[in-house]
Amino acid sequence: MSRVVVIGATGHIGSYLIPRLVRAGHDVTALSRGKREPYHPAPEWAKVTSVTVDREAEDAEGTFGERIAGLRPDVVVDLVCFTADSARQLVDALRPTRPLLVHCGTIWVHGVALRVPVTEDEPRTAYGEYGTGKMEIEALLHRETVAGGVPSIILHPGHISGPGWPVITPAGNLDPTVWTTLATGGQLPLPDHGLGTLNHVHADDVAQAFELALGRPEAIGSSFHVVAEQAMTLRGLATGVAAWFGREPNLDFVDWPEFERRVGAEQAEITREHTFRNLAASIARARQVLGYAPRFTSLNALHEALRWLAAHGQADVNGQEF
């Protein structure tokens, strides 16, 4: 049994990870801002020590790392670190005792794909604040591990999906009307002939990978993609979703200006951010080293998500069962 501290415990991944860790016999301390309950209730939460903390505020004060070190963890699972400065503060505080640090990155440490499937050995070409921040954290943690400091493992999820929150749709954005259009046979505009690629992953599969990483010392110093077995194109996702409602998708392939005119600038930009990279990430290393075996395909993950959205009035599928 290990003493495991999970930072960001009630979010998408933590809601699935915490019960897994408790069932595995770990002594778990769950840190969160305390602004929301886990996405899914589970009896295992009664066995967890919960701590409310504002990481951003404590990072600014220079106290967050020492708070974590003071919990005397064997393992720290960091699900909500977004800047190198934040990671550095944590690592500096943990260095005297050197617990295992398992960090949540993102496949967006890769920029535009030149070869697919993208492996973890590809040069990092991230752009944008989120991907660049995660790329800098990855480099920092790898340097720390190589230097004999805090040992780390980095997991790079794709587009995290599941019940409880809006997910990236087959149009590559967060527009809930996409679901309605596919459910009712309406015309769905897609850019780039619908060939932009998305790499979804169910949150519980990400949690599976984090749990596995705790027991794989051979994984220390490495990064791993954590995604569904196959990436899918917008066209493929739209076809799969429409089939749930007994339909063929009614797709209209348009150029980017027309796409933006139809869906609005905000949603078009989200689509652009998700499809310009055109990532299809390999999970070969995660399979071999971690024993990672995703249970959910991209469509399975979206199915669970849409059922929840429809049941909670966040997506209109015209009252259809699927």
N, C-alpha and C positions, 0 to 999 in steps of 0.2 A: 504493500500500500504506500502511495506517495501523498505528500501534502501538496495539493495543486491549487494555485491561485489563478482564477480566470478573470481577466479584465475585459469588461464589456459583456457581462454574463447573460443579460436578458435580451440581447439582440437576436438577429436571425440565426446565427450559428450557435451562440450560447444556449438558446432555448432548447436546442437538441443535444448539445454537448454536455451540459451539466447533468441531466439524468443518466447519460451514458457513463460518465465518470463515477457517479455515485454507485451505479449498478456494478461497476468494475471494482468497487471496494476502496476508492480513493477518498481521502479526507479533503473536502472541497470548500474553498472560500470563494464566494462569488461577489465580485465588485461591479457595481453599476451606478448610474447617476440617481437611481431610485425614482425615475419619472414614469416608469411603466413596469407592468408585470411581464413575465416571460410570454412569448407568443403562444405557448401551449402549457397548460397546467399539467403537473406530473407529481405524484406522491414523493418522488425523490428530493424535491426541493425542500421538504421538511427536514432533511438531514444535512442541509447545506448551511454554512455560516455566511450570512449575507451582510455586505458592507456597502453603505452608500458613500459615494465619493465623486467629486467633480474633478476629473483628471485635468481638464484644461486650466482650471483655476490653480490647482496644486502644481501643475507644470510651471505656471507663471511664477509661483512662489518658490519653486525649486524644492518642493517637499514630496512630490509624488513618488519618486524612486525610493526614497527612504521609507515611505509608508509601506511599499511592497516588500522591501528587504526586511522590514520589521515583522512581517508575517512568517518569516523563516520558511519559505517555500522550497520544496524539492523541484517543482516545476512551475513555471509561470507561462500561462497561455495568454498572449496579448492579441485581442481581437479588434482593438480600436486605437492603434497607433498610426498616425498619418504623416508625421514629420520626422526628419532625422534628429532634430533637437530633442524631441520628446523621447525617441528611442535612446539617444545618448544618455539622457538623464537616468533612464531606467537601467541601462547597462552599467553605468558608473556605480550605481548604488548596489547592484547585484554582484559586481566583480569579486568582492571579498569572499563570498560564499559559493559562487558559480553554480546556481541552479540551472537546469535546462530551461531555455527560453524558446517557446514555440510561437512564432509570429505569423499573423495573417497578412499576406501580401495581396497581390492581384495579378491576373494575367495581363493587365494593362501595363506591367513593366515592359512588355513588348509594344513597340509601335506598329507601324504598318508591316504586315507579314510579307516576307520575301520567299519563304519556303514553308510548305504545310505538309504534315502537321508541324507546328512550332514546338521545338524541344526546349528544355531548360537551358541548354548550352548556347542558344542563339544570343548574339550581342543585344544588350539592352538599349532600346531605342525609344523609350517612353517619351510622350509629350503630354502636355496638360498638367495641371497642378497635382491631381490625384495620382496619376501614373508616375510622374516624376518623383513625387514624395516617397512613394513605395519603392521605387528603384534606388533612391538614396539610402533608405533604411536597409534594404537588402544588402547593399554594398558595405554599409557600416557593420552589420551583424556578421557578414562573412569575414571581414577583416578582424573583428573581435574574436571570432572562433579560431581562425588560423593563428592568431597571436597567443592563443592559450588562455584567453579570458573566458567570458561567459559563453558556453556552448549554445548554439542555436540551430533550429530547424525552421525553414520558411515554407509555408504552403500558399500557393497562388490560386485562389478560386476564380471561376468564371462568373457569369451573371447569376447571382444567388437567387433561387426561386423556391417557392413553397407556399403553404397556406398562411395567411395572416398579414400580407402586405402586397401592394401593387408590384408587378414584375414586368420585365421587358417583354413586350408583345411581339407577335410575328411581323409587325411593322418596325421593330427595332426601337420603339419608344414606350412611353407610359400612358398613351391615350386610351382610355377605357372603351371608347367607341369602336376600336378595332375588333374587340370581342363581339360586339353587337353586329357589326358588319359581317363578320365571318359566320355568325350563328344564323343570320337571316338572309344570307345570299346577296347582300349589298356589294357594291363595287369597292374594292380596296386598292388604293393607289400604292405602288411600291417603286422606289428608285432603283437604278442600276439593274433593271430586268429581274429584280427580286433575288439577285445572286449574292448580296451581302451576307456574311456568315456570322452567326451568333453561337456562343459557347455557354449554354446554360448549365447549371448544376443545382440539384436539390440541396437545401440547407442541411438536411440530415446526412447526406453523403459527405459534405464538407466536415461535419461533426465527426463522422466515421474516420476521416483521414487524420483529424487532430487526435482522436483517441488512439489510433494506431501509432502515431508518431511518438507518443509517450513511451512506448515499449520497444523502440527501434534505435538503439544507440548508433547503429551503422548509418543512420540517416543524418547524424549531426554534421553540420557544415554544408548541407545540401539544400537545394530548393526543389519544390515539387509542384507540378500543375495538378489541380483538383477540379475536374470538370466532368460532365457526362461523357460517356464513352465516345459519342460522335457529336461533333458540331453540326448545325443545320443551317441551311440558307433561309432567308425570309420566305422565299417561295415554298420551301419544304415545310416550314412551320405553319404557314397559312393553309397549305393543303391538309396537313394533319389535323389542325384545329377544325377546319370546315367539315372534315369527315366525321368528327364527333357528333355533328348535327345532321348527318346524312347528306352532305352537300359537296359539290366541287367548288373550289374557291373562284370567285369572280374577280380576277386580278387585272389591274390596269397598270402597265409598266410605263412610267413617265420620267421625264428628266427632273433634275433637282429643283429648278425654279418652279415647275408645275407642282411638284410634290410639296414644296413649302407653301405655295398658294393654297393648296387644299387642306393641309393639316395644321398650318400655322408655323411661325418661325421657331417657337419654343420646342415643339415636338419634332420638327424637322432637324433641329440641331442635335437633339438626343439621338435620333436615328443616325445622323452623320457620325456622331461620336462613337456609336456602337458598331457601325459597319465599315468605316474607313480603314480600321485596323485589319478587318477580315481575318480574324484569328480563329484557327482551329488548333487547339493545344493538345499535344501528345500526353497521355497518362502512362506511358510505358515505364518510366522511372518510378512513378508512384506505385504501380502494380508490383514491380519487381522488388523494390526496397521496403515499402510500407505494407504491402499486401492489400493495397486499396482496390476495392471492387464495387464501383458505384451500382446501387440498386435501381436508380431512376434514369431513364432516358430523358433527353430534353423535353419530349412531349409528355412523358409521365409527370415530370416536375410541373409543367405548365397546366396539366389537367388538374392536379391537386390545387394549384394556385387559383385557377379559374372557378372551380367548384366553391372555394371559400369566398372569393370575391362576389360571385353570384348570390350565394346564401346570405351575405352581409350587405347586399344592396350597393356594392361598389362596381358591379358590372351587370349590364342588362343583356340577357341571352333570350329574351322574349319568352321567358317561363319554360324553356325547353329542358328536358332531362338529357344528361349526357354523361 
